């Protein structure tokens, strides 16, 4: 199989065309170069029309409707769907339900829910002896702030339990800032905005202790429970109190030991979660007391992740995602001693 191509005749179901529009054409171009037929589950036909062979039109925010639409397509269409994937955080839960319903390769819903829900993920880490902030508390109302447990300390971070792109993730230094920020978030995350993006899975908010350290992203190709490839990149210091990324450097400048500790942590987290087959975008901090997981996405990272990894290491995460979904074996990818390109 040359360059991972020649999968002629295989059909991949892509959940959502991605919300960024035509800037994501490279995803569909790559899938077509692999010889794949593309069926797309989306609310409407759009810019991806030249690349999509067949559409399944449904409201993806309504999981019952979307799954029924896939079922109808499979029963009425001679084209066999061989696998499913998504490149959007918003669609991870729906994709996991499709994996379960139709017995595709991927992550079961019970596992994806623990990962997607930041509160459940913290709870999972604590229950399984994994590093986590001392306190992670759901904020139901301002009263929850007044009733913070004894020993809760600032600075802290407030964030929605769903969402992506660091939206509404804010550092607070005292109870007054926490109260004001909570009210601001509750006012701005409404049902209307929820239906448009990452928050349609829920609007709950949590607060947890601030983790001091060097923030990194680990992009992982995971197949059959084994890490076939990983790339660690450094995140530039964010403009606190906000956490929107300001840039990245690849490869990481962390010591060999710190890198090894991060990979060991990622491996343990994924094994304990039961994630077997996925591209994983794993966010963590390397601290004086060891690495701490922040959150992880069961899909390829957005923004420049694809291009940075491909330019630095020659690995195409879109190709890898498709191979994983289709059950095409990926040998362990040996990284060279030095990257093809340093990016910062």
DOFI-322412 format. One record per residue (C-alpha): chain; x, y negated, z. Coordinates in nm, 2 decimals, always signed. Layout:
BEGIN
A | X | Y | Z
...
END
This chain:
BEGIN
A | +0.00 | +0.00 | +0.00
A | +0.18 | -0.31 | -0.12
A | +0.17 | -0.61 | +0.10
A | -0.13 | -0.48 | +0.27
A | -0.35 | -0.52 | -0.04
A | -0.53 | -0.26 | -0.26
A | -0.82 | -0.20 | -0.04
A | -1.04 | -0.20 | -0.35
A | -1.39 | -0.08 | -0.29
A | -1.39 | -0.15 | +0.08
A | -1.66 | -0.39 | +0.21
A | -1.61 | -0.62 | +0.51
A | -1.89 | -0.80 | +0.69
A | -1.77 | -1.15 | +0.80
A | -1.99 | -1.30 | +1.07
A | -2.02 | -1.67 | +0.99
A | -1.82 | -1.86 | +0.72
A | -1.64 | -2.07 | +1.00
A | -1.77 | -2.41 | +1.10
A | -1.47 | -2.60 | +0.96
A | -1.59 | -2.56 | +0.61
A | -1.37 | -2.54 | +0.30
A | -1.04 | -2.59 | +0.50
A | -1.08 | -2.23 | +0.59
A | -1.09 | -2.11 | +0.23
A | -0.76 | -1.93 | +0.29
A | -0.94 | -1.67 | +0.50
A | -1.17 | -1.57 | +0.22
A | -0.90 | -1.60 | -0.04
A | -0.68 | -1.36 | +0.16
A | -0.97 | -1.11 | +0.20
A | -1.04 | -1.12 | -0.18
A | -0.67 | -1.07 | -0.26
A | -0.68 | -0.75 | -0.05
A | -0.94 | -0.62 | -0.30
A | -1.23 | -0.64 | -0.05
A | -1.59 | -0.70 | -0.11
A | -1.72 | -0.96 | +0.13
A | -2.07 | -0.96 | +0.28
A | -2.13 | -1.27 | +0.49
A | -2.38 | -1.30 | +0.78
A | -2.47 | -1.67 | +0.79
A | -2.76 | -1.91 | +0.83
A | -2.73 | -2.03 | +0.47
A | -2.52 | -2.00 | +0.15
A | -2.25 | -2.26 | +0.14
A | -1.90 | -2.35 | +0.03
A | -1.79 | -1.98 | +0.06
A | -2.02 | -1.88 | -0.23
A | -1.74 | -1.82 | -0.48
A | -1.58 | -1.57 | -0.24
A | -1.89 | -1.39 | -0.10
A | -2.03 | -1.10 | -0.29
A | -2.35 | -1.07 | -0.09
A | -2.52 | -1.28 | +0.18
A | -2.72 | -1.18 | +0.48
A | -2.91 | -1.49 | +0.58
A | -3.00 | -1.51 | +0.94
A | -2.98 | -1.74 | +1.24
A | -2.67 | -1.62 | +1.42
A | -2.77 | -1.79 | +1.74
A | -3.07 | -1.54 | +1.75
A | -2.89 | -1.22 | +1.80
A | -3.20 | -1.00 | +1.77
A | -3.28 | -1.16 | +1.43
A | -2.92 | -1.14 | +1.31
A | -2.88 | -0.77 | +1.40
A | -3.22 | -0.69 | +1.24
A | -3.10 | -0.87 | +0.92
A | -2.79 | -0.65 | +0.91
A | -2.99 | -0.34 | +0.97
A | -3.23 | -0.43 | +0.69
A | -2.93 | -0.50 | +0.46
A | -2.77 | -0.16 | +0.54
A | -3.10 | +0.03 | +0.48
A | -3.19 | -0.15 | +0.16
A | -2.85 | -0.20 | -0.01
A | -2.64 | +0.07 | -0.17
A | -2.32 | -0.11 | -0.07
A | -2.17 | +0.05 | +0.23
A | -2.03 | -0.18 | +0.50
A | -1.69 | -0.05 | +0.62
A | -1.62 | -0.29 | +0.90
A | -1.70 | -0.62 | +1.07
A | -1.50 | -0.92 | +1.19
A | -1.53 | -1.28 | +1.28
A | -1.29 | -1.57 | +1.30
A | -1.51 | -1.79 | +1.52
A | -1.52 | -1.79 | +1.90
A | -1.89 | -1.87 | +1.88
A | -1.96 | -1.54 | +1.71
A | -1.75 | -1.30 | +1.93
A | -2.05 | -1.18 | +2.13
A | -2.28 | -1.13 | +1.82
A | -1.99 | -0.94 | +1.65
A | -1.94 | -0.72 | +1.95
A | -2.32 | -0.63 | +1.94
A | -2.29 | -0.54 | +1.57
A | -1.99 | -0.33 | +1.65
A | -2.19 | -0.13 | +1.90
A | -2.51 | -0.11 | +1.70
A | -2.36 | +0.02 | +1.38
A | -2.06 | +0.20 | +1.53
A | -1.79 | -0.02 | +1.37
A | -1.43 | -0.06 | +1.49
A | -1.40 | -0.34 | +1.74
A | -1.47 | -0.45 | +2.09
A | -1.79 | -0.34 | +2.27
A | -2.03 | -0.60 | +2.40
A | -1.98 | -0.52 | +2.76
A | -1.61 | -0.59 | +2.72
A | -1.65 | -0.90 | +2.50
A | -1.89 | -1.05 | +2.76
A | -1.63 | -1.03 | +3.03
A | -1.38 | -1.21 | +2.81
A | -1.61 | -1.47 | +2.66
A | -1.75 | -1.57 | +3.00
A | -1.47 | -1.76 | +3.18
A | -1.63 | -1.70 | +3.52
A | -1.67 | -1.32 | +3.46
A | -1.31 | -1.31 | +3.33
A | -1.17 | -1.47 | +3.65
A | -1.38 | -1.23 | +3.85
A | -1.25 | -0.94 | +3.65
A | -0.89 | -1.05 | +3.71
A | -0.94 | -1.07 | +4.08
A | -1.11 | -0.74 | +4.10
A | -0.83 | -0.57 | +3.91
A | -0.53 | -0.71 | +4.08
A | -0.44 | -0.96 | +3.81
A | -0.32 | -1.32 | +3.87
A | -0.60 | -1.58 | +3.90
A | -0.66 | -1.91 | +4.07
A | -0.74 | -1.88 | +4.44
A | -1.10 | -2.01 | +4.39
A | -1.33 | -2.00 | +4.09
A | -1.68 | -2.13 | +4.18
A | -1.99 | -2.17 | +3.97
A | -2.13 | -2.52 | +4.00
A | -2.51 | -2.50 | +3.99
A | -2.57 | -2.85 | +4.12
A | -2.40 | -3.14 | +4.31
A | -2.49 | -2.95 | +4.62
A | -2.25 | -2.67 | +4.51
A | -1.97 | -2.93 | +4.52
A | -2.07 | -3.04 | +4.88
A | -2.06 | -2.67 | +4.98
A | -1.71 | -2.59 | +4.84
A | -1.55 | -2.32 | +5.06
A | -1.30 | -2.40 | +5.33
A | -0.95 | -2.40 | +5.19
A | -1.05 | -2.52 | +4.84
A | -0.78 | -2.76 | +4.73
A | -0.72 | -3.02 | +4.46
A | -0.62 | -3.08 | +4.19
A | -0.87 | -2.85 | +4.02
A | -1.01 | -2.79 | +3.67
A | -1.38 | -2.81 | +3.58
A | -1.49 | -2.64 | +3.26
A | -1.80 | -2.48 | +3.09
A | -1.79 | -2.10 | +3.12
A | -1.85 | -2.08 | +2.75
A | -1.70 | -2.30 | +2.48
A | -1.38 | -2.33 | +2.28
A | -1.12 | -2.59 | +2.19
A | -1.09 | -2.72 | +2.54
A | -1.41 | -2.91 | +2.51
A | -1.52 | -3.06 | +2.85
A | -1.22 | -2.90 | +3.03
A | -1.10 | -3.17 | +3.27
A | -0.86 | -3.20 | +3.56
A | -1.00 | -3.36 | +3.88
A | -0.80 | -3.47 | +4.18
A | -1.07 | -3.50 | +4.45
A | -1.43 | -3.43 | +4.53
A | -1.55 | -3.77 | +4.41
A | -1.39 | -3.71 | +4.07
A | -1.54 | -3.36 | +4.06
A | -1.89 | -3.49 | +4.13
A | -1.86 | -3.77 | +3.86
A | -1.72 | -3.53 | +3.61
A | -1.98 | -3.26 | +3.68
A | -2.26 | -3.52 | +3.62
A | -2.09 | -3.63 | +3.30
A | -2.06 | -3.28 | +3.16
A | -2.42 | -3.19 | +3.26
A | -2.55 | -3.50 | +3.09
A | -2.36 | -3.44 | +2.77
A | -2.39 | -3.06 | +2.72
A | -2.75 | -3.04 | +2.64
A | -2.96 | -2.77 | +2.47
A | -2.93 | -2.98 | +2.15
A | -2.55 | -2.98 | +2.15
A | -2.55 | -2.61 | +2.26
A | -2.74 | -2.50 | +1.95
A | -2.47 | -2.66 | +1.73
A | -2.16 | -2.50 | +1.87
A | -1.98 | -2.29 | +2.12
A | -2.22 | -2.35 | +2.40
A | -2.53 | -2.17 | +2.27
A | -2.43 | -1.87 | +2.49
A | -2.48 | -2.08 | +2.80
A | -2.43 | -2.41 | +2.98
A | -2.30 | -2.30 | +3.32
A | -2.00 | -2.48 | +3.46
A | -1.72 | -2.37 | +3.69
A | -1.44 | -2.53 | +3.89
A | -1.11 | -2.36 | +3.99
A | -0.77 | -2.44 | +4.12
A | -0.53 | -2.61 | +3.88
A | -0.24 | -2.39 | +3.76
A | +0.09 | -2.56 | +3.72
A | +0.33 | -2.43 | +3.47
A | +0.43 | -2.40 | +3.10
A | +0.12 | -2.33 | +2.88
A | +0.17 | -2.08 | +2.60
A | -0.04 | -1.90 | +2.33
A | +0.03 | -1.54 | +2.26
A | -0.11 | -1.41 | +1.93
A | -0.14 | -1.04 | +1.93
A | -0.22 | -0.77 | +1.67
A | -0.37 | -0.49 | +1.88
A | -0.47 | -0.15 | +1.73
A | -0.56 | +0.17 | +1.91
A | -0.47 | +0.00 | +2.24
A | -0.11 | -0.07 | +2.12
A | +0.05 | -0.41 | +2.06
A | +0.17 | -0.38 | +1.70
A | +0.29 | -0.75 | +1.69
A | +0.30 | -1.06 | +1.91
A | +0.41 | -1.42 | +1.87
A | +0.45 | -1.66 | +2.16
A | +0.43 | -2.03 | +2.10
A | +0.47 | -2.32 | +2.34
A | +0.19 | -2.57 | +2.38
A | +0.30 | -2.94 | +2.41
A | +0.20 | -3.11 | +2.73
A | -0.16 | -3.22 | +2.71
A | -0.28 | -3.57 | +2.79
A | -0.43 | -3.49 | +3.13
A | -0.69 | -3.51 | +3.27
A | -0.79 | -3.35 | +2.94
A | -0.66 | -3.03 | +2.79
A | -0.70 | -3.07 | +2.42
A | -0.38 | -2.94 | +2.25
A | -0.14 | -3.20 | +2.12
A | +0.08 | -2.96 | +1.93
A | +0.28 | -2.64 | +1.94
A | +0.63 | -2.51 | +1.89
A | +0.70 | -2.16 | +1.76
A | +0.89 | -1.96 | +1.86
A | +0.87 | -2.02 | +2.23
A | +1.17 | -2.17 | +2.41
A | +1.10 | -1.97 | +2.73
A | +1.36 | -1.73 | +2.86
A | +1.37 | -1.37 | +2.75
A | +1.26 | -1.27 | +3.10
A | +0.96 | -1.51 | +3.10
A | +0.86 | -1.38 | +2.76
A | +0.88 | -1.02 | +2.87
A | +0.67 | -1.10 | +3.18
A | +0.40 | -1.27 | +2.96
A | +0.38 | -0.97 | +2.72
A | +0.37 | -0.73 | +3.01
A | +0.08 | -0.94 | +3.16
A | -0.11 | -0.95 | +2.83
A | -0.07 | -0.58 | +2.79
A | -0.20 | -0.51 | +3.14
A | -0.50 | -0.74 | +3.10
A | -0.60 | -0.59 | +2.77
A | -0.55 | -0.23 | +2.89
A | -0.76 | -0.29 | +3.21
A | -1.03 | -0.47 | +3.00
A | -1.04 | -0.18 | +2.76
A | -0.97 | -0.39 | +2.45
A | -0.84 | -0.14 | +2.19
A | -0.87 | -0.30 | +1.84
A | -0.86 | -0.67 | +1.79
A | -0.66 | -0.98 | +1.69
A | -0.62 | -1.15 | +2.03
A | -0.55 | -1.51 | +2.10
A | -0.42 | -1.50 | +2.46
A | -0.37 | -1.83 | +2.65
A | -0.15 | -1.82 | +2.96
A | +0.08 | -2.02 | +3.18
A | +0.43 | -1.93 | +3.28
A | +0.47 | -2.04 | +3.64
A | +0.73 | -2.03 | +3.91
A | +0.54 | -1.74 | +4.06
A | +0.50 | -1.55 | +3.74
A | +0.26 | -1.56 | +3.44
A | -0.12 | -1.63 | +3.49
A | -0.38 | -1.57 | +3.22
A | -0.60 | -1.87 | +3.13
A | -0.84 | -1.71 | +2.88
A | -0.83 | -1.50 | +2.57
A | -1.02 | -1.49 | +2.24
A | -1.10 | -1.17 | +2.07
A | -1.03 | -1.32 | +1.72
A | -0.76 | -1.51 | +1.54
A | -0.67 | -1.84 | +1.69
A | -0.79 | -2.15 | +1.51
A | -0.61 | -2.46 | +1.38
A | -0.25 | -2.39 | +1.27
A | -0.22 | -2.05 | +1.43
A | -0.24 | -1.85 | +1.10
A | +0.00 | -2.07 | +0.91
A | +0.25 | -2.10 | +1.20
A | +0.27 | -1.73 | +1.26
A | +0.29 | -1.66 | +0.88
A | +0.56 | -1.92 | +0.83
A | +0.77 | -1.82 | +1.13
A | +0.74 | -1.44 | +1.12
A | +0.59 | -1.35 | +0.78
A | +0.28 | -1.18 | +0.94
A | -0.06 | -1.26 | +0.80
A | -0.32 | -1.24 | +1.08
A | -0.61 | -1.24 | +0.84
A | -0.48 | -0.93 | +0.67
A | -0.41 | -0.77 | +1.01
A | -0.77 | -0.85 | +1.13
A | -0.92 | -0.69 | +0.82
A | -0.70 | -0.38 | +0.85
A | -0.80 | -0.34 | +1.22
A | -1.17 | -0.37 | +1.14
A | -1.14 | -0.12 | +0.86
A | -0.93 | +0.13 | +1.05
A | -0.63 | +0.10 | +0.83
A | -0.32 | +0.20 | +1.03
A | -0.07 | -0.08 | +1.11
A | +0.28 | +0.04 | +1.19
A | +0.46 | -0.16 | +1.47
A | +0.59 | -0.48 | +1.31
A | +0.95 | -0.54 | +1.40
A | +1.03 | -0.91 | +1.44
A | +1.37 | -1.03 | +1.31
A | +1.61 | -1.17 | +1.57
A | +1.54 | -1.52 | +1.43
A | +1.22 | -1.66 | +1.28
A | +1.20 | -1.74 | +0.91
A | +1.12 | -2.10 | +1.02
A | +1.12 | -2.30 | +1.34
A | +0.80 | -2.50 | +1.37
A | +0.73 | -2.79 | +1.61
END
